[in-house]
């Protein structure tokens, strides 16, 4: 049974309620707390990006191409195509010799409004590089090129690099490959349907790489998460939950389209995953903040910063406060 996570009020009247599921696991993969169904199956969407980057980093693309930590971080990103994002993406193409036309993600305008307006002001057009998943695509293409794999069909599930990614997902989530159901993501990549408990287990390993038995995978995870924490603005961008909470070196986090969000806590050795069933992302900051408060998270300045950045007040188009939102779920020990 789903749980009500957030209620929104206008003029004191509840206007909408956002239902969903939350799962928290410990470093043994055991469910310790939940709201709703901790084993609810949903698609990982972009929350899988740090996991999808493991194969290429483990395979040696960092040293092979001389990649920087910013370039590693943007391979995990759902970026907004802000100027600093585009600069890093173009640097990857220069180092790897890849062409933008080799990306299968659709030409897009930047998701950041200011960047989009700047493109239009200068008579620019959509680019594949502006797609929020382009960093992930460039990382996988770079790995294919290094390994001598065909670049054509690099996003097909049968491609060797995608098979390696599926095997890595299986290891990180603690389930058999055949238990991972596949769909197609918005950018054309395979996307994984998994229980929230499996996603949370994977994020516990991202936060605590000592849980990973395979040394090359363990070292790749350290490289990826260190880059995400050092350059959080590369992972999302202005106003994104990921980029805010990744400033805390104790947190590894990544959201995905249609309301899925995952994060891991290093010192607490916890993995956390949740899904907003109506697919909304506006509630992420409120839900993350409430989870951190309920588990007694020690970084109070971060929680206060979240309250300020993701205010519970609701404003209309003219900036007048017209309502408020409140998180209403209570985590239940399992």
C-alpha positions in Angstrom: 0.0 0.0 0.0 1.4 3.4 -1.0 1.9 6.1 1.6 0.9 9.8 1.4 4.3 11.6 1.2 3.4 15.2 0.7 0.2 17.3 0.9 -0.2 20.7 -0.7 -2.6 23.4 0.5 -4.0 26.5 -1.1 -6.2 28.9 1.0 -6.1 26.3 3.7 -7.7 23.6 1.5 -5.7 20.5 0.5 -5.3 20.8 -3.2 -3.3 17.7 -3.9 -1.6 14.8 -2.3 1.5 13.0 -3.6 1.7 9.3 -2.8 4.7 7.1 -3.0 7.1 4.6 -1.4 10.3 4.9 0.5 12.9 2.3 1.4 16.0 2.5 3.6 18.5 -0.3 3.8 21.6 -0.9 6.0 25.1 -2.0 4.8 23.9 -5.6 4.9 21.1 -4.9 2.5 18.5 -5.3 5.2 15.4 -3.0 5.1 15.6 -0.9 8.3 12.8 1.6 7.7 10.1 2.3 5.1 7.0 4.2 4.1 4.7 2.4 1.8 6.1 -0.7 0.0 9.9 -0.9 0.3 10.0 -3.5 -2.5 7.9 -1.5 -4.9 9.2 -2.0 -8.5 9.9 1.0 -10.6 12.3 2.2 -13.2 15.6 3.6 -12.1 15.7 6.3 -14.8 18.6 8.7 -14.3 19.2 7.5 -10.7 21.2 4.7 -12.4 23.7 7.0 -14.0 26.5 6.7 -11.3 26.0 2.9 -11.6 26.1 3.0 -15.5 29.4 4.9 -15.3 31.2 2.1 -13.4 32.0 -0.1 -16.4 33.8 2.7 -18.3 35.7 4.0 -15.3 36.6 0.5 -14.2 37.7 -0.3 -17.8 40.3 2.5 -17.8 38.9 5.5 -19.7 40.2 8.0 -17.2 43.9 7.3 -17.8 43.4 6.3 -21.4 41.9 9.7 -22.3 43.3 11.8 -19.5 39.9 12.7 -18.1 39.4 15.2 -15.3 37.1 14.8 -12.3 34.7 17.3 -13.8 34.5 15.1 -16.9 33.9 12.0 -14.7 31.2 13.8 -12.7 29.2 14.9 -15.8 29.1 11.3 -17.0 26.7 10.7 -14.0 24.7 13.9 -14.7 21.3 15.0 -15.7 22.8 18.4 -16.5 21.0 21.6 -17.5 23.4 22.4 -20.4 24.6 25.5 -18.5 27.8 27.0 -20.0 30.1 25.2 -17.6 28.4 21.9 -18.5 28.8 22.5 -22.2 32.4 23.4 -21.8 33.1 20.1 -20.0 31.2 18.0 -22.5 33.1 19.6 -25.4 36.3 18.9 -23.6 35.4 15.2 -23.4 34.7 15.1 -27.2 38.0 16.8 -27.9 40.0 14.3 -25.7 38.1 11.2 -27.1 37.8 12.3 -30.7 34.1 11.6 -30.6 31.6 13.5 -32.7 28.4 14.9 -31.4 26.5 13.2 -34.2 27.5 9.8 -32.8 25.2 10.5 -29.8 21.8 8.9 -30.2 20.1 11.2 -27.7 17.8 13.7 -29.4 18.8 17.2 -30.1 17.5 19.4 -27.3 17.5 22.9 -26.0 19.2 23.5 -22.6 16.9 22.7 -19.6 18.2 25.8 -17.8 16.0 28.7 -18.9 18.8 31.3 -18.9 20.9 29.0 -21.1 18.1 28.3 -23.4 17.3 32.0 -23.8 21.0 32.6 -24.5 21.0 30.0 -27.3 17.9 31.4 -28.9 19.2 35.0 -28.5 22.2 34.0 -30.6 20.1 32.2 -33.2 21.3 28.9 -31.9 19.5 25.6 -32.4 19.0 22.3 -30.6 22.1 20.2 -30.0 22.5 16.6 -28.9 25.1 17.9 -26.5 22.4 19.9 -24.7 20.5 16.7 -23.9 20.6 16.1 -20.2 22.0 12.6 -20.7 24.8 13.5 -23.1 27.5 13.0 -20.5 26.4 9.4 -19.9 26.4 8.8 -23.7 29.8 10.2 -24.2 31.2 8.1 -21.3 29.8 4.9 -22.8 30.9 5.8 -26.4 34.4 6.6 -25.1 34.6 3.1 -23.5 33.3 1.5 -26.7 36.0 3.3 -28.7 38.7 2.3 -26.3 37.6 -1.3 -26.3 37.3 -1.5 -30.1 33.6 -2.1 -29.9 31.2 -0.9 -32.7 29.9 2.5 -31.8 26.8 1.9 -33.8 24.1 0.3 -31.6 26.0 1.3 -28.4 22.6 1.8 -26.6 21.1 -1.5 -27.6 20.7 -4.0 -24.8 22.6 -6.7 -26.8 25.7 -4.4 -27.2 28.7 -5.7 -25.2 29.0 -2.5 -23.2 25.3 -2.6 -22.2 25.7 -6.3 -21.3 28.6 -5.3 -19.0 26.5 -2.5 -17.5 23.6 -4.9 -16.7 26.0 -7.3 -15.0 27.4 -4.5 -13.0 23.9 -3.3 -12.0 23.2 -6.9 -10.9 26.3 -7.0 -8.7 25.6 -3.6 -7.1 21.9 -4.3 -6.5 22.4 -7.8 -5.2 20.0 -9.5 -7.6 20.4 -11.8 -10.6 20.7 -10.2 -14.1 17.5 -12.1 -15.2 15.6 -10.4 -12.4 16.3 -7.0 -14.0 13.5 -6.1 -16.3 14.4 -3.7 -19.1 12.6 -0.8 -20.8 13.9 2.1 -22.9 14.7 5.4 -21.3 13.9 8.8 -22.8 17.5 9.1 -24.1 17.4 5.7 -25.8 19.4 3.7 -23.3 18.2 0.6 -21.5 16.5 1.5 -18.3 16.1 -0.9 -15.4 13.0 -1.9 -13.5 14.0 -2.8 -9.9 12.6 -3.0 -6.4 13.3 0.2 -4.4 15.1 -2.1 -1.9 17.6 -3.1 -4.7 18.2 0.5 -5.7 18.8 1.4 -2.0 21.2 -1.5 -1.7 23.2 -0.2 -4.7 23.4 3.3 -3.2 24.6 1.8 0.1 27.5 0.3 -1.9 28.1 3.6 -3.7 28.4 5.3 -0.3 30.4 2.4 1.3 32.6 0.9 -1.4 34.2 -1.4 1.1 31.0 -3.5 0.7 32.1 -4.3 -2.9 34.2 -7.4 -3.1 35.6 -6.8 -6.6 38.5 -4.5 -6.2 38.4 -2.8 -9.7 34.7 -2.1 -9.2 35.4 -0.8 -5.7 38.1 1.6 -7.0 35.9 2.8 -9.9 33.1 3.6 -7.4 35.5 5.6 -5.3 36.6 7.5 -8.4 33.0 8.3 -9.4 31.7 9.3 -6.1 34.7 11.4 -5.3 34.2 13.3 -8.5 30.5 13.8 -7.8 31.2 15.3 -4.3 34.0 17.5 -5.6 32.0 18.9 -8.5 28.3 18.6 -7.5 27.3 21.3 -10.0 28.3 19.0 -12.8 25.8 16.4 -11.6 22.8 18.6 -11.9 23.0 22.4 -12.0 21.4 25.4 -10.5 18.6 24.7 -8.1 18.9 20.9 -8.4 18.6 18.7 -5.2 21.5 16.6 -6.3 23.9 19.5 -6.6 22.9 20.8 -3.2 23.2 17.7 -1.1 26.3 16.4 -2.9 28.1 19.4 -1.4 28.0 17.2 1.8 30.9 14.8 1.3 29.0 12.2 3.3 26.2 11.9 0.7 26.1 10.3 -2.7 22.8 11.2 -4.5 21.1 11.1 -7.9 17.6 11.6 -9.0 15.7 10.2 -12.0 12.8 11.3 -14.2 9.3 10.5 -13.1 9.8 10.9 -9.4 12.6 8.4 -8.5 15.4 9.5 -6.1 18.2 7.6 -4.5 21.0 8.6 -2.0 23.5 6.9 0.2 25.0 8.1 3.5 28.6 7.1 4.2 29.0 7.4 7.9 25.5 6.0 8.6 26.1 3.2 6.0 22.6 3.5 4.6 21.1 3.4 1.2 17.8 5.2 0.5 15.4 5.1 -2.5 12.0 6.6 -3.0 9.4 7.0 -5.7 6.8 9.7 -6.0 4.0 7.8 -7.8 2.6 10.7 -9.9 6.1 11.2 -11.3 6.6 14.7 -9.8 10.0 16.0 -8.9 9.0 19.2 -7.1 8.7 17.2 -3.8 12.2 15.7 -3.8 13.8 18.4 -1.6 11.0 18.2 0.9 11.1 14.4 1.1 14.9 14.2 1.4 14.8 16.8 4.1 12.2 14.9 6.1 14.0 11.6 5.7 17.2 13.3 7.0 15.3 14.8 10.0 13.6 11.6 10.8 16.8 9.5 10.9 18.5 12.2 13.0 21.0 13.2 10.4 23.8 15.2 12.1 24.5 17.8 9.4 22.0 20.4 10.6 23.4 23.2 8.4 22.6 21.1 5.3 19.0 20.6 6.6 18.6 24.3 7.2 20.0 25.0 3.7 17.5 22.6 2.2 14.6 24.3 4.1 15.8 27.6 2.6 16.4 26.3 -0.9 13.3 24.2 -1.1 10.8 26.3 0.8 7.5 24.7 1.8 5.7 27.9 0.8 3.9 27.8 -2.6 3.9 31.0 -4.7 1.9 32.0 -7.7 3.4 33.3 -11.0 3.7 36.9 -9.6 5.7 35.7 -6.6 2.8 35.9 -4.0 2.6 33.2 -1.4 -0.7 31.3 -2.0 -0.2 28.1 -0.1 2.2 25.7 1.5 3.3 22.1 1.4 4.0 19.6 4.2 5.5 16.2 4.3 3.2 13.9 6.2 4.9 10.4 6.0 6.4 8.7 9.0 9.2 6.2 8.5 8.3 2.9 10.1 11.1 0.6 11.4 11.1 -2.8 9.8 
